[in-house]
């Protein structure tokens, strides 16, 4: 027997995306918290190590990327936790649609809520840290391709730990090692750009990481959610 | 006798090294109202979750129209309407937004939202955020989906003959007042008259549809 689903996949995607964005906009903590955390970490560094332009410019790519990584980690918990606790996750899992589609919509919403604001504010913070002018484009590009990877990989970790009461430590242990390649290639790209050398190689590797996680992570997330709700 | 809608075959469930139930088999036919009884911790919720496909049994299988719900999960999810003991209602969304999302997610038209909210006495609250509503009203938002499903069925608007035909309800009467419980029992009768079935757990005795109810009793096993 075949019964066709009423909603097209793009409609389902939009439905879940719109719901998650509406919830985030009415629960502004989700947007403000990671962003504030990001800004505060970065502004603490000049206070801690002194305002010398050369030192700051050298460590700026690392600081910005580590801060982006940590603030993503901070925001990950909200991705599935509240849905798990109030039973919405069960309803999503029992809908007649493939898990892949709505999981992707949820991760995309998470990136719009946490990743995009970071990218928008990053140039301002980079200027604060005296990042060389020629590195700005590289910084924006690595953040634009790299932060979705952080959301996608992080979502696997959250999906695995959502059923555990205090999964915070476990989540960090699971997810942070997987963030390292993004960190290495992103900071390397920004450094290379600072020397006015081509950095398309590093960018290509981050893009490869992005497309690999875009296609495979939703499957892993779906499987992990099924295990967590078992 | 008509073919069974849902059949449980030799289900065994083990939680925390304790056997909750062992070699449990039963068939559920269109028109059945099945009440699962038993003391706290006997495995009622575990059984419902296994029937819904959310949990895997230790042994045995659940079959929907002769095919395993694991292999034919899309068709089964079309036919299934499961309400767990958490209502699945978002505090940040209004009553109507919550219901609309749940209806769309399960292939029911949003046109039924208003009438369904009216049936569960939430008309006038449709624009209130759910976080401002009580626990009983949360439950009512979730239960409104049942009215929408029945409405769609009566208007021949549902997707497939068995769409939303199998209702699996975990403690649907929690936080619901007496009149609400009576209304729900009427709803169950109307639904089963349309060829659907209801599987529920509750500690209350069903009064109105008492003669129709089949009971499955789980013992607390040590």
Interface residues (C-beta under 8 A of the other chain):
Chain A: X1 X2 X3 X4 X5 X6 X7 X12 X15 X19 X22 X23 X26 X27 X82 X85 X86 X87 X88 X90 X91 X92 X93 X94 X95 X96 X97 X229 X230
Chain B: X52 X53 X54 X55 X56 X65 X74 X75 X77 X78 X80 X82 X84 X85 X86 X87 X88 X89 X90 X91 X92 X93 X97 X101 X102 X104 X105 X106 X107 X129 X159 X160 X163
